Amino acid sequence: MPSFITNAGLPFSFLQPNDCIGDSLGYINGNTQNLLTLVSNLSANVYTLNANLSASFWPGTAKAWVSFNGSGSILKSYNVTNVIRNSIGDYTINFTGVTDNNYVINAMSKSYTTQSAVLQLKAGTTPSIGSFRLINSVTANYTNPVDSDYNYVTIFSN
């Protein structure tokens, strides 16, 4: 890469806008399109690389996550294909991004009215590759299932 020196004797990176004169300015202006093309290509390659790395190689990052309401409608998500409301407070989460059933589920729910709601794995169910079932209730033993307005689930795996 050429070094740009102006009449001020300073390297290009330290110049102020009005310091560039003569052939240096003409050279820079003549190669602007080449520079923009290079930056655009580099940006596209970095974006693709980051997307591939985050999906496959970065342990400790969430493989899937979802925010959904009491009816099971997804508000925001990543790698979650759908949320099925089986009955009041009972949901099935379907997702992609893991290759076995050795994953970690972190689930929580916004308070329901004046009582706290507990969003947890439903008793008697077993998580499988790409799917698990949750129950949301105001008691830990599922005796009072509820549909909370905001539910949050994150899935971690290697």
VOLUMVEX-181614 format. One line per 5 residues: number of its first residue (from 1); for each residue y, z, x of C-alpha. Coordinates in nm, 2 decimals. Example, Ala and Ser with C-alpha at 12.3 -4.5 7.8 and 13.67 -1.06 7.14 Angstrom:
2
1 = -0.45:0.78:1.23 ~ -0.11:0.71:1.37
REM end
This chain:
158
1 = 0.00:0.00:0.00 ~ 0.34:-0.09:0.15 ~ 0.59:0.18:0.24 ~ 0.93:0.12:0.08 ~ 1.22:0.21:0.30
6 = 1.57:0.15:0.17 ~ 1.91:0.13:0.35 ~ 1.93:0.50:0.28 ~ 1.64:0.55:0.51 ~ 1.44:0.76:0.26
11 = 1.08:0.69:0.15 ~ 1.07:0.53:-0.20 ~ 0.93:0.84:-0.37 ~ 1.24:1.04:-0.28 ~ 1.49:0.79:-0.40
16 = 1.73:0.82:-0.69 ~ 1.75:0.52:-0.93 ~ 2.07:0.37:-0.76 ~ 1.94:0.41:-0.40 ~ 1.71:0.10:-0.43
21 = 1.88:-0.21:-0.31 ~ 1.80:-0.56:-0.18 ~ 1.45:-0.69:-0.12 ~ 1.28:-0.35:-0.20 ~ 1.40:-0.37:-0.56
26 = 1.30:-0.73:-0.59 ~ 0.95:-0.66:-0.45 ~ 0.91:-0.37:-0.69 ~ 1.03:-0.56:-1.00 ~ 0.81:-0.86:-0.91
31 = 0.50:-0.64:-0.90 ~ 0.57:-0.43:-1.21 ~ 0.31:-0.62:-1.42 ~ 0.04:-0.58:-1.15 ~ 0.11:-0.21:-1.13
36 = 0.10:-0.16:-1.51 ~ -0.23:-0.35:-1.53 ~ -0.37:-0.13:-1.25 ~ -0.26:0.19:-1.43 ~ -0.39:0.07:-1.76
41 = -0.73:-0.01:-1.61 ~ -0.75:0.32:-1.43 ~ -0.66:0.51:-1.75 ~ -0.93:0.34:-1.95 ~ -1.19:0.41:-1.68
46 = -1.09:0.78:-1.65 ~ -1.11:0.82:-2.03 ~ -1.46:0.66:-2.04 ~ -1.57:0.88:-1.75 ~ -1.44:1.20:-1.91
51 = -1.60:1.12:-2.25 ~ -1.94:1.06:-2.08 ~ -1.92:1.36:-1.86 ~ -1.82:1.60:-2.13 ~ -2.10:1.48:-2.36
56 = -2.37:1.51:-2.10 ~ -2.29:1.70:-1.78 ~ -2.05:1.99:-1.85 ~ -2.26:2.30:-1.93 ~ -2.07:2.56:-2.11
61 = -1.88:2.33:-2.34 ~ -1.95:2.31:-2.71 ~ -2.19:2.03:-2.80 ~ -2.09:2.05:-3.16 ~ -1.84:2.24:-3.38
66 = -1.72:2.24:-3.74 ~ -1.46:2.40:-3.96 ~ -1.55:2.37:-4.33 ~ -1.45:2.52:-4.67 ~ -1.66:2.70:-4.93
71 = -1.77:2.38:-5.10 ~ -1.91:2.25:-4.77 ~ -1.63:2.00:-4.71 ~ -1.56:1.94:-4.34 ~ -1.21:2.02:-4.24
76 = -1.25:1.93:-3.87 ~ -1.56:1.87:-3.66 ~ -1.72:1.73:-3.35 ~ -2.09:1.60:-3.35 ~ -2.15:1.76:-3.70
81 = -2.28:1.50:-3.94 ~ -2.25:1.70:-4.25 ~ -2.25:2.05:-4.41 ~ -2.46:2.09:-4.72 ~ -2.38:2.37:-4.97
86 = -2.73:2.47:-5.10 ~ -2.59:2.74:-5.33 ~ -2.31:3.00:-5.32 ~ -2.26:3.10:-4.96 ~ -2.57:2.91:-4.84
91 = -2.51:2.62:-4.61 ~ -2.71:2.38:-4.40 ~ -2.54:2.24:-4.09 ~ -2.66:1.91:-3.95 ~ -2.54:1.80:-3.61
96 = -2.61:1.59:-3.30 ~ -2.56:1.65:-2.93 ~ -2.85:1.87:-2.84 ~ -3.21:1.77:-2.73 ~ -3.40:2.09:-2.82
101 = -3.38:2.39:-3.04 ~ -3.28:2.63:-2.76 ~ -2.91:2.63:-2.85 ~ -2.66:2.91:-2.92 ~ -2.48:2.93:-3.26
106 = -2.15:3.11:-3.30 ~ -2.05:3.15:-3.66 ~ -1.77:3.33:-3.84 ~ -1.58:3.32:-4.16 ~ -1.24:3.41:-4.28
111 = -1.23:3.73:-4.49 ~ -1.32:3.69:-4.86 ~ -1.05:3.84:-5.08 ~ -1.02:4.20:-4.96 ~ -1.37:4.23:-4.82
116 = -1.50:4.10:-4.49 ~ -1.75:3.82:-4.51 ~ -2.04:3.78:-4.27 ~ -2.15:3.42:-4.17 ~ -2.49:3.43:-4.01
121 = -2.83:3.26:-3.98 ~ -3.02:3.29:-4.31 ~ -3.32:3.52:-4.29 ~ -3.65:3.34:-4.32 ~ -3.52:3.02:-4.17
126 = -3.56:2.88:-3.82 ~ -3.31:2.66:-3.64 ~ -3.44:2.31:-3.55 ~ -3.32:2.03:-3.34 ~ -3.00:1.91:-3.52
131 = -3.01:2.15:-3.82 ~ -2.99:2.52:-3.92 ~ -2.91:2.73:-4.22 ~ -2.63:2.99:-4.26 ~ -2.56:3.25:-4.53
136 = -2.21:3.39:-4.60 ~ -2.20:3.72:-4.77 ~ -1.99:4.03:-4.81 ~ -2.28:4.25:-4.70 ~ -2.52:4.19:-4.41
141 = -2.83:4.18:-4.63 ~ -2.72:3.88:-4.84 ~ -2.70:4.07:-5.17 ~ -2.35:3.93:-5.24 ~ -2.32:3.56:-5.12
146 = -1.97:3.42:-5.12 ~ -1.79:3.09:-5.05 ~ -1.51:3.16:-4.81 ~ -1.22:2.92:-4.77 ~ -1.26:2.89:-4.39
151 = -1.59:2.89:-4.20 ~ -1.62:2.81:-3.83 ~ -1.94:2.72:-3.64 ~ -1.98:2.63:-3.27 ~ -2.30:2.52:-3.10
156 = -2.36:2.55:-2.73 ~ -2.65:2.41:-2.53 ~ -2.73:2.26:-2.18
REM end
